[in-house]
Structure formats: structure tokens, C-alpha cells
Amino acid sequence: MSNTSIRKPQVCVLGSAEPGSRAYELAGQAGSLLATLGITVVSGCGSPATRVAAERAVAAGGLVLSIVPPDEMPPPDWPATVVLPCGMGDARNLLMALAGDACIVIGGRAGTISEVCLAWLHKRPLLPLVGCGGWSDSLPANPPDERQNSPILPWRTVAELEDQLRQLKLVHGS
């Protein structure tokens, strides 16, 4: 037996951004990048931003795990290779926070804030998109609390995002 890990890194995509915005386009580019790097995307696909990240990851040949709040399977065109209907409603946010080796944060509303705080409490690195507006802009200067549980690594471009993923050692073979 080999000591080589067979588990691929997993990164959650959290947040919200509307179609046509720069943040929405960067969410899609982030999904493509993750797939290209061999990183599994974890996305609830509930907001336009998280859905486009999943769609672009699937289109790029990547793996996408979608953890959905209801207890029923989504329609067949759902942008995921694996779906986990958890039947937990908003409590699903804990599963989202725990399912990644790191969490990308794009814009965001109340659900995103809860996922970010849970990720922080469980020491998951946070990768907030900055410069596009929304709640993720303020995350680097305003972490959830004073504990410094995990790194907060902001990005403005997918090249910067890739650098941050490499810094976290989530990109293998390079």
C-alpha cells in the first residue's frame, strides 16, 4: 500500500452575486479553475454565484458535490456530479462549512455569514473575493472574531485565487 492520498482537495464556494456582475463572472472562473486544478467543488447551487461556479466546474470536467437543504433530489439538470439532499434546511450550513479544506466567499448575505462563521469556528481557511462589493469585501479587515482560527486570504482575480490555493497546499503536482 502506498502512503499517497487518494482524496482530492475540496473547496466550498459560498456566497451570492447576481448575473452580469463582476463577482458572478469571477465565481464562474473560480469554478473552472478549481476543476482544472483537480479540486472538488462543494456548492449548494442555491445562488446564481454558487450555481455558475458549479456549472463551470462540471463543464471543465471537474467533480462537484452539491449539498442541498431539502430532503428531495433536485431536478436532473442540477449542476453537480454528486448530490446530497440533507433535509436539514439552514442547518445544512454546517455541512457546507465542514465539507471543504477551504471556503471561497463571494459577496454574500445572511446564509453566507453563518457559513463563514461556522467555517471559522472549525478552522477552515477563508478565501474572500474582494473589490466586487458585498459582504466578502469586509472579511479580511473584519474576521468573525479575535481568535485568528484560520487564514483569511483575499483575492481579486483567478490568478490570485490560484496563488492562495497553492499557498494552502491544495494544488498537487505543481
N, C-alpha and C positions, 0 to 999 in steps of 0.2 A: 504494500500500500504506500501511496505517495503522501507526503505532507502538504501537497499543493491543494489550495482551496478550490472547490468547485462552485461555491456560491458566488454569484455575480454581485457586485455592489448594487445597492438600491438607493434611489434618491426620490424623496417625495416632492411633488410640485403642489404648493399650497397657494391660495390667493384668488384674486379676481381682477379682470381687466376687460374692457369692452372691445369688441371687434373694431378694427380700424385704428386703434390706439397703438402707440409705440410699445407699450407694455404687452399688449396682446401679441404683436408680431415677435417680440423677444421671447415670449412664452413658447410660441411655436418653434422658434430657433433653438431654444433650450431643449425642447423635446427631441428634436432631430439630433442635436449634439449628444445628448445622453445616449440615445440609441447607437449612434456612430461609435461612441466610446465603449460600448458594451455594458452600459449601466442600465439596470432595470428601472423603469419609471413607475412610481406609485402615484396614482392620481384618482381622485374621486370623480373627475369629469363633470362636476356639478356646476362649474362656472365656465364662461367662454374661455378664459385663460387656461384653466386646467384641462379643459377638453381639447383645445388646439394643441397643447403640449403632448397629450396622449395620441391624438390623431397623427401628428408629425412623427412621433416616435414609432408608431406602428408602420407608417408609410416608409420609414427608413429601415424597416426590418427589425426593430427593437422589440423587447418584451415590455408589456405594460400590465401592471396589476391595478385594477380598479376596485377600491373598497367603497361600496355604496351603502347609504343609510337604510333603505328599506329591506324587507326580508324576501323580496322577489328579484328574480333575474331581470336585468334591463333588456331592451329590445336587441335583436341580433346585430344591428348596426352599431352597437356600443363600441367606442374606440378602445378596446382592451384585448389582450391575449388571454388574460385570466381575470375573472370577476369574483369578488367575494361580497355577496349580499349579507350584511351583518345583522340587520333587523334591530339596530341599536339607536336609530335616529342620530341626534347630535353627539351621543356618547361615542359614536364612530370616530370622532376627532382624536381620541386617544389612540386608536389603532393607526390612524394616519401618522400621528406624531412618532409612534414607535416603529413603523414599518420601514423607515429609511435609515441609512447610515448618515444621512444629512437631509436637510429640508431646504428647498428653494422656496423663497417667499416673493410673490409678485402682487403688488398692490394690497388688496385685502380689505375685508370687512370684519364683523364680529366673529364669524366662524374661524377666519384665518387667525385672528388674535388668540382665540382659545387654542388652536392647534399649535401656534408658535409658543405659547406659554407652556403647554404640555411637553413639546419638544425640548424646550429649555430646561424644564424640571427633570427630564430624563436624559439630559446631557447630549443632545443631538446638535451638531453644528448647524448654524443657520446661514443661508446664503441669500440675503435680501437684494432684490433689484432696486437700485437707487437711480434717481434722476428722471423718473417717469411719473411721479405723483403717487398718491395712495399711501397706505399705512406703512408699507415696506420701506419707504424713504426715511422714516424716522427711526427705524430699528437700530442702525449702527450707533446712533448717539443716545438712544433710549432703550437699553436692553430691558427685558421683563423685570429684573430686579438686580440687586448688587452682587449676587453670588458668583458671577463670571463662570457659570456652569459649562459653557461651551463657546467655541469661537463664533464670532459674527463676522462673516467675510462678504462684504458688499461687492456687487458687480454692476456694470453699466452696459457691457457688450458680451456677446457669447465668447469672445476670446478671453475676456476677464473671467467669465464663469469657468471656462476650461482651466485657466490657471488656478483658480480657487479649488476646483475638484482635484487637480494634481497635488496642490499643497496638502489636501486632506488624504492623499494617497488612495483615492477612489478610482484612479485610472491605472490599469495594469498594463504591463508590457510596453512601457514607454520610458 
